[in-house]
């Protein structure tokens, strides 16, 4: 997911996206603990996407 695409979203959509990413991260962590995950790089990508969304939410809050 690109920052440009996220900046075009409103705050409600960003909060929904953040919630979905946090659920995905939890699921990936569970899969890792049970050694069922095939692509471990997905954890890193999800973590970075979460940070990206939180950064853009902070930017939007600062401009208000």
Phi and psi restraints in degrees (range 20) as a CNS / XPLOR table:
assign (resid 1 and name C) (resid 2 and name N)
       (resid 2 and name CA) (resid 2 and name C) 1.0 -96.8 20.0 2
assign (resid 2 and name N) (resid 2 and name CA)
       (resid 2 and name C) (resid 3 and name N) 1.0 148.5 20.0 2
assign (resid 2 and name C) (resid 3 and name N)
       (resid 3 and name CA) (resid 3 and name C) 1.0 -63.4 20.0 2
assign (resid 3 and name N) (resid 3 and name CA)
       (resid 3 and name C) (resid 4 and name N) 1.0 -34.0 20.0 2
assign (resid 3 and name C) (resid 4 and name N)
       (resid 4 and name CA) (resid 4 and name C) 1.0 -60.6 20.0 2
assign (resid 4 and name N) (resid 4 and name CA)
       (resid 4 and name C) (resid 5 and name N) 1.0 -42.4 20.0 2
assign (resid 4 and name C) (resid 5 and name N)
       (resid 5 and name CA) (resid 5 and name C) 1.0 -66.8 20.0 2
assign (resid 5 and name N) (resid 5 and name CA)
       (resid 5 and name C) (resid 6 and name N) 1.0 -38.5 20.0 2
assign (resid 5 and name C) (resid 6 and name N)
       (resid 6 and name CA) (resid 6 and name C) 1.0 -69.0 20.0 2
assign (resid 6 and name N) (resid 6 and name CA)
       (resid 6 and name C) (resid 7 and name N) 1.0 -36.8 20.0 2
assign (resid 6 and name C) (resid 7 and name N)
       (resid 7 and name CA) (resid 7 and name C) 1.0 -65.3 20.0 2
assign (resid 7 and name N) (resid 7 and name CA)
       (resid 7 and name C) (resid 8 and name N) 1.0 -24.0 20.0 2
assign (resid 7 and name C) (resid 8 and name N)
       (resid 8 and name CA) (resid 8 and name C) 1.0 -77.5 20.0 2
assign (resid 8 and name N) (resid 8 and name CA)
       (resid 8 and name C) (resid 9 and name N) 1.0 -16.1 20.0 2
assign (resid 8 and name C) (resid 9 and name N)
       (resid 9 and name CA) (resid 9 and name C) 1.0 -81.3 20.0 2
assign (resid 9 and name N) (resid 9 and name CA)
       (resid 9 and name C) (resid 10 and name N) 1.0 155.4 20.0 2
assign (resid 9 and name C) (resid 10 and name N)
       (resid 10 and name CA) (resid 10 and name C) 1.0 -87.6 20.0 2
assign (resid 10 and name N) (resid 10 and name CA)
       (resid 10 and name C) (resid 11 and name N) 1.0 175.1 20.0 2
assign (resid 10 and name C) (resid 11 and name N)
       (resid 11 and name CA) (resid 11 and name C) 1.0 -64.3 20.0 2
assign (resid 11 and name N) (resid 11 and name CA)
       (resid 11 and name C) (resid 12 and name N) 1.0 -37.9 20.0 2
assign (resid 11 and name C) (resid 12 and name N)
       (resid 12 and name CA) (resid 12 and name C) 1.0 -63.4 20.0 2
assign (resid 12 and name N) (resid 12 and name CA)
       (resid 12 and name C) (resid 13 and name N) 1.0 -42.5 20.0 2
assign (resid 12 and name C) (resid 13 and name N)
       (resid 13 and name CA) (resid 13 and name C) 1.0 -67.2 20.0 2
assign (resid 13 and name N) (resid 13 and name CA)
       (resid 13 and name C) (resid 14 and name N) 1.0 -37.0 20.0 2
assign (resid 13 and name C) (resid 14 and name N)
       (resid 14 and name CA) (resid 14 and name C) 1.0 -67.0 20.0 2
assign (resid 14 and name N) (resid 14 and name CA)
       (resid 14 and name C) (resid 15 and name N) 1.0 -40.2 20.0 2
assign (resid 14 and name C) (resid 15 and name N)
       (resid 15 and name CA) (resid 15 and name C) 1.0 -64.6 20.0 2
assign (resid 15 and name N) (resid 15 and name CA)
       (resid 15 and name C) (resid 16 and name N) 1.0 -37.7 20.0 2
assign (resid 15 and name C) (resid 16 and name N)
       (resid 16 and name CA) (resid 16 and name C) 1.0 -65.7 20.0 2
assign (resid 16 and name N) (resid 16 and name CA)
       (resid 16 and name C) (resid 17 and name N) 1.0 -42.4 20.0 2
assign (resid 16 and name C) (resid 17 and name N)
       (resid 17 and name CA) (resid 17 and name C) 1.0 -62.7 20.0 2
assign (resid 17 and name N) (resid 17 and name CA)
       (resid 17 and name C) (resid 18 and name N) 1.0 -41.6 20.0 2
assign (resid 17 and name C) (resid 18 and name N)
       (resid 18 and name CA) (resid 18 and name C) 1.0 -62.6 20.0 2
assign (resid 18 and name N) (resid 18 and name CA)
       (resid 18 and name C) (resid 19 and name N) 1.0 -43.0 20.0 2
assign (resid 18 and name C) (resid 19 and name N)
       (resid 19 and name CA) (resid 19 and name C) 1.0 -61.5 20.0 2
assign (resid 19 and name N) (resid 19 and name CA)
       (resid 19 and name C) (resid 20 and name N) 1.0 -43.7 20.0 2
assign (resid 19 and name C) (resid 20 and name N)
       (resid 20 and name CA) (resid 20 and name C) 1.0 -63.4 20.0 2
assign (resid 20 and name N) (resid 20 and name CA)
       (resid 20 and name C) (resid 21 and name N) 1.0 -41.2 20.0 2
assign (resid 20 and name C) (resid 21 and name N)
       (resid 21 and name CA) (resid 21 and name C) 1.0 -66.9 20.0 2
assign (resid 21 and name N) (resid 21 and name CA)
       (resid 21 and name C) (resid 22 and name N) 1.0 -37.4 20.0 2
assign (resid 21 and name C) (resid 22 and name N)
       (resid 22 and name CA) (resid 22 and name C) 1.0 -66.2 20.0 2
assign (resid 22 and name N) (resid 22 and name CA)
       (resid 22 and name C) (resid 23 and name N) 1.0 -37.8 20.0 2
assign (resid 22 and name C) (resid 23 and name N)
       (resid 23 and name CA) (resid 23 and name C) 1.0 -65.8 20.0 2
assign (resid 23 and name N) (resid 23 and name CA)
       (resid 23 and name C) (resid 24 and name N) 1.0 -40.6 20.0 2
assign (resid 23 and name C) (resid 24 and name N)
       (resid 24 and name CA) (resid 24 and name C) 1.0 -64.7 20.0 2
assign (resid 24 and name N) (resid 24 and name CA)
       (resid 24 and name C) (resid 25 and name N) 1.0 -40.2 20.0 2
assign (resid 24 and name C) (resid 25 and name N)
       (resid 25 and name CA) (resid 25 and name C) 1.0 -63.4 20.0 2
assign (resid 25 and name N) (resid 25 and name CA)
       (resid 25 and name C) (resid 26 and name N) 1.0 -42.4 20.0 2
assign (resid 25 and name C) (resid 26 and name N)
       (resid 26 and name CA) (resid 26 and name C) 1.0 -61.4 20.0 2
assign (resid 26 and name N) (resid 26 and name CA)
       (resid 26 and name C) (resid 27 and name N) 1.0 -44.2 20.0 2
assign (resid 26 and name C) (resid 27 and name N)
       (resid 27 and name CA) (resid 27 and name C) 1.0 -61.8 20.0 2
assign (resid 27 and name N) (resid 27 and name CA)
       (resid 27 and name C) (resid 28 and name N) 1.0 -42.6 20.0 2
assign (resid 27 and name C) (resid 28 and name N)
       (resid 28 and name CA) (resid 28 and name C) 1.0 -65.5 20.0 2
assign (resid 28 and name N) (resid 28 and name CA)
       (resid 28 and name C) (resid 29 and name N) 1.0 -38.3 20.0 2
assign (resid 28 and name C) (resid 29 and name N)
       (resid 29 and name CA) (resid 29 and name C) 1.0 -65.2 20.0 2
assign (resid 29 and name N) (resid 29 and name CA)
       (resid 29 and name C) (resid 30 and name N) 1.0 -37.9 20.0 2
assign (resid 29 and name C) (resid 30 and name N)
       (resid 30 and name CA) (resid 30 and name C) 1.0 -65.0 20.0 2
assign (resid 30 and name N) (resid 30 and name CA)
       (resid 30 and name C) (resid 31 and name N) 1.0 -43.7 20.0 2
assign (resid 30 and name C) (resid 31 and name N)
       (resid 31 and name CA) (resid 31 and name C) 1.0 -61.4 20.0 2
assign (resid 31 and name N) (resid 31 and name CA)
       (resid 31 and name C) (resid 32 and name N) 1.0 -38.6 20.0 2
assign (resid 31 and name C) (resid 32 and name N)
       (resid 32 and name CA) (resid 32 and name C) 1.0 -65.6 20.0 2
assign (resid 32 and name N) (resid 32 and name CA)
       (resid 32 and name C) (resid 33 and name N) 1.0 -40.3 20.0 2
assign (resid 32 and name C) (resid 33 and name N)
       (resid 33 and name CA) (resid 33 and name C) 1.0 -67.7 20.0 2
assign (resid 33 and name N) (resid 33 and name CA)
       (resid 33 and name C) (resid 34 and name N) 1.0 -30.1 20.0 2
assign (resid 33 and name C) (resid 34 and name N)
       (resid 34 and name CA) (resid 34 and name C) 1.0 -92.2 20.0 2
assign (resid 34 and name N) (resid 34 and name CA)
       (resid 34 and name C) (resid 35 and name N) 1.0 4.5 20.0 2
assign (resid 34 and name C) (resid 35 and name N)
       (resid 35 and name CA) (resid 35 and name C) 1.0 56.9 20.0 2
assign (resid 35 and name N) (resid 35 and name CA)
       (resid 35 and name C) (resid 36 and name N) 1.0 41.1 20.0 2
assign (resid 35 and name C) (resid 36 and name N)
       (resid 36 and name CA) (resid 36 and name C) 1.0 -106.9 20.0 2
assign (resid 36 and name N) (resid 36 and name CA)
       (resid 36 and name C) (resid 37 and name N) 1.0 -5.8 20.0 2
assign (resid 36 and name C) (resid 37 and name N)
       (resid 37 and name CA) (resid 37 and name C) 1.0 -82.8 20.0 2
assign (resid 37 and name N) (resid 37 and name CA)
       (resid 37 and name C) (resid 38 and name N) 1.0 136.2 20.0 2
assign (resid 37 and name C) (resid 38 and name N)
       (resid 38 and name CA) (resid 38 and name C) 1.0 -93.4 20.0 2
assign (resid 38 and name N) (resid 38 and name CA)
       (resid 38 and name C) (resid 39 and name N) 1.0 -43.6 20.0 2
assign (resid 38 and name C) (resid 39 and name N)
       (resid 39 and name CA) (resid 39 and name C) 1.0 -110.5 20.0 2
assign (resid 39 and name N) (resid 39 and name CA)
       (resid 39 and name C) (resid 40 and name N) 1.0 94.0 20.0 2
assign (resid 39 and name C) (resid 40 and name N)
       (resid 40 and name CA) (resid 40 and name C) 1.0 -72.2 20.0 2
assign (resid 40 and name N) (resid 40 and name CA)
       (resid 40 and name C) (resid 41 and name N) 1.0 -17.1 20.0 2
assign (resid 40 and name C) (resid 41 and name N)
       (resid 41 and name CA) (resid 41 and name C) 1.0 -68.6 20.0 2
assign (resid 41 and name N) (resid 41 and name CA)
       (resid 41 and name C) (resid 42 and name N) 1.0 -16.9 20.0 2
assign (resid 41 and name C) (resid 42 and name N)
       (resid 42 and name CA) (resid 42 and name C) 1.0 -64.3 20.0 2
assign (resid 42 and name N) (resid 42 and name CA)
       (resid 42 and name C) (resid 43 and name N) 1.0 -31.5 20.0 2
assign (resid 42 and name C) (resid 43 and name N)
       (resid 43 and name CA) (resid 43 and name C) 1.0 -62.4 20.0 2
assign (resid 43 and name N) (resid 43 and name CA)
       (resid 43 and name C) (resid 44 and name N) 1.0 -46.7 20.0 2
assign (resid 43 and name C) (resid 44 and name N)
       (resid 44 and name CA) (resid 44 and name C) 1.0 -63.3 20.0 2
assign (resid 44 and name N) (resid 44 and name CA)
       (resid 44 and name C) (resid 45 and name N) 1.0 -42.8 20.0 2
assign (resid 44 and name C) (resid 45 and name N)
       (resid 45 and name CA) (resid 45 and name C) 1.0 -63.2 20.0 2
assign (resid 45 and name N) (resid 45 and name CA)
       (resid 45 and name C) (resid 46 and name N) 1.0 -41.3 20.0 2
assign (resid 45 and name C) (resid 46 and name N)
       (resid 46 and name CA) (resid 46 and name C) 1.0 -65.7 20.0 2
assign (resid 46 and name N) (resid 46 and name CA)
       (resid 46 and name C) (resid 47 and name N) 1.0 -42.7 20.0 2
assign (resid 46 and name C) (resid 47 and name N)
       (resid 47 and name CA) (resid 47 and name C) 1.0 -61.7 20.0 2
assign (resid 47 and name N) (resid 47 and name CA)
       (resid 47 and name C) (resid 48 and name N) 1.0 -40.1 20.0 2
assign (resid 47 and name C) (resid 48 and name N)
       (resid 48 and name CA) (resid 48 and name C) 1.0 -71.1 20.0 2
assign (resid 48 and name N) (resid 48 and name CA)
       (resid 48 and name C) (resid 49 and name N) 1.0 -35.3 20.0 2
assign (resid 48 and name C) (resid 49 and name N)
       (resid 49 and name CA) (resid 49 and name C) 1.0 -64.6 20.0 2
assign (resid 49 and name N) (resid 49 and name CA)
       (resid 49 and name C) (resid 50 and name N) 1.0 -39.0 20.0 2
assign (resid 49 and name C) (resid 50 and name N)
       (resid 50 and name CA) (resid 50 and name C) 1.0 -61.1 20.0 2
assign (resid 50 and name N) (resid 50 and name CA)
       (resid 50 and name C) (resid 51 and name N) 1.0 -45.9 20.0 2
assign (resid 50 and name C) (resid 51 and name N)
       (resid 51 and name CA) (resid 51 and name C) 1.0 -62.6 20.0 2
assign (resid 51 and name N) (resid 51 and name CA)
       (resid 51 and name C) (resid 52 and name N) 1.0 -38.8 20.0 2
assign (resid 51 and name C) (resid 52 and name N)
       (resid 52 and name CA) (resid 52 and name C) 1.0 -63.9 20.0 2
assign (resid 52 and name N) (resid 52 and name CA)
       (resid 52 and name C) (resid 53 and name N) 1.0 -44.5 20.0 2
assign (resid 52 and name C) (resid 53 and name N)
       (resid 53 and name CA) (resid 53 and name C) 1.0 -66.0 20.0 2
assign (resid 53 and name N) (resid 53 and name CA)
       (resid 53 and name C) (resid 54 and name N) 1.0 -43.5 20.0 2
assign (resid 53 and name C) (resid 54 and name N)
       (resid 54 and name CA) (resid 54 and name C) 1.0 -63.5 20.0 2
assign (resid 54 and name N) (resid 54 and name CA)
       (resid 54 and name C) (resid 55 and name N) 1.0 -36.7 20.0 2
assign (resid 54 and name C) (resid 55 and name N)
       (resid 55 and name CA) (resid 55 and name C) 1.0 -64.4 20.0 2
assign (resid 55 and name N) (resid 55 and name CA)
       (resid 55 and name C) (resid 56 and name N) 1.0 -44.0 20.0 2
assign (resid 55 and name C) (resid 56 and name N)
       (resid 56 and name CA) (resid 56 and name C) 1.0 -69.1 20.0 2
assign (resid 56 and name N) (resid 56 and name CA)
       (resid 56 and name C) (resid 57 and name N) 1.0 -35.4 20.0 2
assign (resid 56 and name C) (resid 57 and name N)
       (resid 57 and name CA) (resid 57 and name C) 1.0 -63.2 20.0 2
assign (resid 57 and name N) (resid 57 and name CA)
       (resid 57 and name C) (resid 58 and name N) 1.0 -40.5 20.0 2
assign (resid 57 and name C) (resid 58 and name N)
       (resid 58 and name CA) (resid 58 and name C) 1.0 -65.5 20.0 2
assign (resid 58 and name N) (resid 58 and name CA)
       (resid 58 and name C) (resid 59 and name N) 1.0 -39.0 20.0 2
assign (resid 58 and name C) (resid 59 and name N)
       (resid 59 and name CA) (resid 59 and name C) 1.0 -62.4 20.0 2
assign (resid 59 and name N) (resid 59 and name CA)
       (resid 59 and name C) (resid 60 and name N) 1.0 -43.6 20.0 2
assign (resid 59 and name C) (resid 60 and name N)
       (resid 60 and name CA) (resid 60 and name C) 1.0 -66.0 20.0 2
assign (resid 60 and name N) (resid 60 and name CA)
       (resid 60 and name C) (resid 61 and name N) 1.0 -37.4 20.0 2
assign (resid 60 and name C) (resid 61 and name N)
       (resid 61 and name CA) (resid 61 and name C) 1.0 -69.0 20.0 2
assign (resid 61 and name N) (resid 61 and name CA)
       (resid 61 and name C) (resid 62 and name N) 1.0 -34.0 20.0 2
assign (resid 61 and name C) (resid 62 and name N)
       (resid 62 and name CA) (resid 62 and name C) 1.0 -72.7 20.0 2
assign (resid 62 and name N) (resid 62 and name CA)
       (resid 62 and name C) (resid 63 and name N) 1.0 -26.5 20.0 2
assign (resid 62 and name C) (resid 63 and name N)
       (resid 63 and name CA) (resid 63 and name C) 1.0 -85.7 20.0 2
assign (resid 63 and name N) (resid 63 and name CA)
       (resid 63 and name C) (resid 64 and name N) 1.0 -7.1 20.0 2
